[in-house]
Every structure is written in C-alpha cells, then in structure tokens.
Amino acid sequence: MVTALTDEDGMRLALAEARAAAAAGEVPVGAVVVKDGQVVATGRNAPVQANDPTAHAEIVALRAAAQRLGNYRLDGCTLYVTLEPCAMCSGAMLHARLARVVYGAVEPRTGAAGSVLDLFAHTAINHQTGVQGGVLAHECSALLTGFFGARRSQQRAEALARHPLRDDALRTPDAAFADLPGYPWAPRYVSDLPSLAGLRLHYLDEGPRDAPRTWLCLHGNPAWSYLYRHMLPVWLAAGDRVVAPDLIGFGKSDKPKKEAAHRFEWHRQVLLELVQRLDLQRTVLVVQDWGGILGLTLPMDCPERFGGLLVMNTLLATGDVPLPQGFVDWRAMCRDKPLYGVGRLFARGNPQLSPAECAAYDAPFPDKGYRAALRAFPERVPAGPDDPGAALSRQARDFWRRQWQGQSLMVVGAQDPVLGMATMQALQKDIRNCPEAVVLPQAGHFVQEHGRGIAEQAVEYFRP
C-alpha cells in the first residue's frame, strides 16, 4: 500500500532540491512534481549554470515530468516549490494543466500567485489550477535569507579587499542603502585615482560607452547621486550614457573623519581625474549647488570633452562678488545646528517626497562621525578673492564668458532661498550665449526633485 505524500512531505523534498541549488551557487529554489502520491520529477534553480533565463526550478521540474510521463499535459499532478512562482512559471503550470501548485515562501517582488498578480485567479483561462501557499514558509524563507546574507557578506569582503578602508575615513554600511526607492543602478567604485590616495569614490555609469551624448551629473551639499534618480531614466531611454559620482564625503563614497580633508582644489582634481579615467566625450555637464561651484571650473581644463551645460541653482564663487545673503544664512545655520536632519531639509522644500525618499537622503550619514563634509562644505565656498578656489573660479568665469563654444540651458527653482533668481540671473550673464532661464515656480533649491520634465526638455535641447 502506497502512503500518500502530505503537502509538508512534498515541500521537504522541494527544500532538498533548493539546498542543492544553493550548493551550486544558484538562488535556492527547488521543486518536485508528484502524481498519485509518487514523485515524478524534481527540479532546482539553474539559470546561472545553464545560461538559461528559463531554467527556474519549476520549469526544470515540469520539463522532466513531461518527459517521464510522455505527455506535456500533466493532469492530476501537484507541483511543490519553495518560492511563490513568477509569471513565467505560473503560465507554464497553467499550460501543463497541473491540478495543484503548492508553494512555501511568498515572493513580494515577482510572485504571480497573489503577491504582485494572481494568474491563477483568472477564470477566463481554460484551465484552473488550485493554489496553496505558505507551506513550510519559515523554512523556505530562512533558506533564501541565509543564502543572500552570505552572498552580501562575501561581496562586502571582496569589495573591502579591492578598496581597503583608510584609517582616517569611514564607510557607510551597504545595508544603509538597501531597497532605496527609485535607485536601481549598480554601484561602481574607484580608489586608484592619484588624488584619491586610496579613498573609495562611488559613481554610477549607465548606458553605452559610445553613446552620442554623455551626461555628467554633479550633486551638491548635502545630497548625493540619488538626487538624479528622476533624470537618469529619461536619458538612458534616449540611448545616452549617464555618469553620476558621489563626491568624497557624500553618498556611498568614503567619508574622511576630519573636516580639513575637504579642500576646494582637491575635490576639483578628483573630478578631473575621474573625467579622464572614464574618458568622457560629447559631455553635457549637469550641475547644481556644489556640483556647479566645483563643476563649472572643469571644462576650461578639457574643453574638447564638453559640448553642453545644464545648470541649475548654483554659482561661481569668485571671491570678488559678495555671496548671496541666502547662502550666508545657510552657512550660519550649518554652524549653529551641525546635526540638522538631511531628510527633513529635503522634505521642507519638497513636500511631495515620501518618507522612504527622505530616509534615502539621511542614509549616508548614520551618525555625526560621518558628517565632516556637511560641516566643511559651507565654509569652503570662497568668500574673498584670496580664498582657496576663488582664483580658479575667476579663471572659469573668464572661460564661460569668452571661450565657451557649447550649448547652455539654465533651469531655476524659483523658491530657492539660498541660490535663487538673482544669483542665477547674474550667472546667466557670465555664460556666453546662455539663453533666458527656464523658471520652475514650484521648485526650490533641489531642482532635480522636479527632474523628469527637465531631463525630457534637455534631451530635445541638446540634440547631437
């Protein structure tokens, strides 16, 4: 007499397949097909080994079962799988006319049995497959959690070996940047630029290297490359290359412990070396805040690399013109309240931001030890003619007035209390052939938070 398998028995067999997948370096998902109480076929995840995007555990098991039974219709069969199936696998199960599918852990990102969508609930489909979820869910979920935790630890160890952390710097843990809304791009790091001296700089580099346009996006204080998340998708969809570094002291880049590390000329030199290392060509320089204070001094050193300028609320700090009163007030606030909330600062000027987006701006600075750049940068803006960076900024002003040959587009957030309309109107006069600014009445200092429309306009404006 054959003893019928319970759902728990079937799931334990699937878990054994999942563990075998993990041992092979695959995401640990396993599946078994059962008919009349007997195991007909098994399957485990194998897309990496097989170089096959369809080689999910369920598909492997369905193929093996069809071969074993001599029929692509698997009537009367039950498939056990450790993870809620995706749309591809769910569709295959319906085509196979399975009687039931039983899964363990839910998959909130891609699950097609109820989490993201429910293919099995569509009564118009000509076959109905029964679904049971949550069987041995804890064991199935724990296996996945352990696998990805170990892989992240290995990746962190490998990254540390490639880019060891200097004793005089801090590095925000990767966990602080997990699941950021609207920021799916893979991190890239460099630590061997001469000026970095081993500090690790993070940057995004997306799109084809031979693209007709490259957008070099430079952020300010206290932001990081997350600020450009609304603009990157537009430019990538246009077939362009986008490079967005995090200045040292910000974002995912290393953070020197001492404020004295942050010098105008040094940050500028790091950016120049990065431009050369990445061999940026046909570049539109995209700047705002400190991204402009530093970035506007770059093209005069390599004008052949730059053909466009998209400039938002910023200035050239030449030292021979008084700093705007709004900036003077901002600098005083930073002195008086050095532990101001970065996320709260963004929320005040951008009430449309979600709590998760505000938290993304707080993420680089888990405690006050990581905030040396936030304290230093307001004091590093040249205020007098002999301040560090002032002479370079005056040279840059001469370049933009007399030598700039590219196109320019200026976008101004009218609600900016720090570098507002008057500052930008003065800057416009310093940029050769710069047309009248596009004014966004609802935008404040961080103009990029309204960036999708800006990016779409820029795509048309800077036609190659």
ABEGO torsion letter per residue (X at the ends): XBBBBBAAAAAAAAAAAAAAAAAAGBBBBBBBBBBGGBBABBBBBAAAAAGBAABBAAAAAAAAAAAAAGBABBBGBBBBBABBBBAAAAAAAAAAGBABBBBBBBBAAABAAGAABBAAABAABABBBBBBBGBGAAAAAAAAAAAAAAAAAAAAAAAAAABBBBAABBBBBAAAABGBBGBABBBBBBAABAAAGGBBBBBBBBEBAABABBBBBBBBOABBAAAAAAAAAAAAAAGBBBBBBBBBGBEABBBBABAAABBAAAAAAAAAAAAAAAGBBGBBBBBBEAAAAAAAAAAAABAAABABBBBBBBBBBAGABBBBAAAAAAAAAAAABAABBAAAAAAAABAABBAAAAAAAAAABABAAAAAAAAAAAAABBABAABBGAAAAAAAAAAAAAABABBBBBBBBAABAABBAAAAAAAAAABBGBBBBBBBAABBABAAAAAAAAAAAAAAABBX
